[in-house]
Amino acid sequence: GEFVLDLSAYSLLRSLARAATYFGGTCRQWLFDNPKIVVLERHGDAVRFHPLLLELAGHFHVQLRVCAPRKANQKGRVERAIRYLRERFLAGRTIVGVDHGNDELAVFRDDLALPRPHPTRAERTVLDCLAEERERLPPVPDPLPPTDLVAPLNADKTAFVRFDRNLYSVPPDFACRTLTLAADDHL
């Protein structure tokens, strides 16, 4: 898990790429609930995935899957992990920013979550099982696929561009021109 600035498709792509890097590989399938940044359209079992997610899955050689609507039994393990984080990490904690939250979450993960007994294999720790599984993961592609937003923006006559509901100034020489924006989540 990680804290992010927004819940956009690009944010999801960055999180998935960072997860694969952290684990030293990626699993063969990514299972999602049905958020709009993943599922654009659904008719029964037929799903139309977000094209950016399909492209990333192609780079990682991963099959995309979604849970059936209103089938809580298909995502129980994920929901239990979220409950674990909510009750053990977030309860009573004040998070003052994305970086602060991710730093605290890393400490929690390394000091408490990974050394605990595995939920179904009590004789082993979560860290032991993770180390064993890491050996079986397909490798992360090198180089990593791009996950930044790249889009054209028009600078107005006063040399401002609008991005993410904010106005940003650009040098006056770029007024009334189309510029290329490259945005990531690093400040």
N, C-alpha and C positions, 0 to 999 in steps of 0.2 A: 504494500500500500504506500501511497504517498499523497501529500497535500498538493493541490494544483490551484492555479489562479482562476480557471474557468472549466467548464465541462464541454468544450468544443471538440470537434473531430480531431483537430491538430493536437490538442492536449492529450486525448486518448492515444494517438499515435506515439507521441513522445513518451508517455507512461509505459506503453507496451514495449517500446524499444529499450527503455531504461530497465524494465523488468528482465528482459532477455539478457541484457548485459550483466545485471546483478547475478542472475542465476547461472551465467556462463553458458547459456544455450536456451533453447525454447522448446516447449512441448509440441506435440504433433497436432493438437487441437486447442482452439480458444473457445471457451463456452461463455456466452453472454446471456444476460437477461434480455429484454427487448427495448433498450433505450433508443431514442430517435437518432442519436449519433452513430448507432450501429445498424439499426433496421430502418430503412426508409419506407418500406412497404411490405405488407404481409397478407397473404391469402392462404389460409389453412397452413399447410406445411411449407408452402413456397415463400421464400424470403428474398427480398431485394436488399442486399447489404450496401452500406455507404461505399462509394467507389474508392475513396482514399484508404479505407480499411481493407478492401479487397486487394489493393495494390501492395499495401504493407504485408498482408498475409502471404502474397505471392513471393515477396522478397525473403520472408522467413520460412517459406514452404510449410505453412500452417493451414489446417482446415478450420473454417469458421463454422460454429454451431450456435444455435440459440435455444433457450428453454422454451417449451410450449407455454403459451399464455395460461395463467391460472393453474399452474402445476408446480406448487411449492416443493414437492418432493424431488424435483429435478435439480434444485439448487440449494438443497439443505446444507451441504458442507460449506458452501460459500457463505450462506447466511449465518452459520455458526461461527465462522471466522470473523465476520463483521461484528457479530455480537460480542465475541471475545475482545476485539479492539475497542468497542464502545464501552464495555464494562471494565476492562482492565487498563486501558490506556487513556481514553478520553474522559472518563468519569473523574470529576473534580480537578481537571487540568485546564489551565488557561493557555491557549495558543495565541501568540501575538503576531504571527505572520507565517507565510508559507515556509520560508527557510527555517525559522524557529521550530515549526511543527515537524518538518522533515528531520531536523537534527534530533529532536526528542524522540521521534518515532524510530530512528535508527538505533538510539541507545536502548529503547524499550525492546526492539527486535533482538538486538545482540545480547543484552543482559538478562532478559526475562523470557521472551517468547521462544527463541530457539533452544535454550537449554532445558525447557520444561519437558516432562514426559510426553511422548507422542499420544494423541487421543485414543488410538486403537491398538497401539503396540507399547504398552506401559513399560516394558523392559528396555526400551530405546528412547532417546530424546528426539525431538523434532530436528535438531541439528544433525544427528546421526543419519536419519532418514533422508534429509536434504542432501548431505554429502554423497550418499549412495545414489540418489536419483540424478545428481548433477553429472555423474559419469555417463549416464545413458542419454542425455539431452543432445539433440542435433546442434551443431555449432551455430553461433551467431554469424550472420553474413558479414564479411569484411570487404569493403566499408559498409557501415550501417546505412540503410536507406534514409533519404532526407525526410525530416518530419517538420520542417519549418513551413510556415505560411508564406508563400510568394505570390504577390498579386500586384496588378497595376493600380496606381492611385493618381488622381488628377490634382495637381496643385492649383489653388485658386489664384486670382490676380493679386491677392495680398500675401502670397507665398505661404499658405497654410494647407495642410492635408488633413483629412478626417480619417481616423482609424479607431475602431473599437469605442465609438461615441466620444472620442477626444479629438481636439485640434492640436496639431503639431506644426511648428514653424520649420520651414526649409530655407536654405539660402535664397536670397532674392532673385538670383539668376535662374532659378527653377520655377518661378511663377508662371502660371498658365501652361505648364508642361505636364506630360504624363510621366510619372516616376514608377520605379519598381520597388515595392516594399518587401522586405524579408524580415519576418518576425518569429521569434522563439519565446521561451518563457524565462530567459535569463535577464535580470535587470541590469 
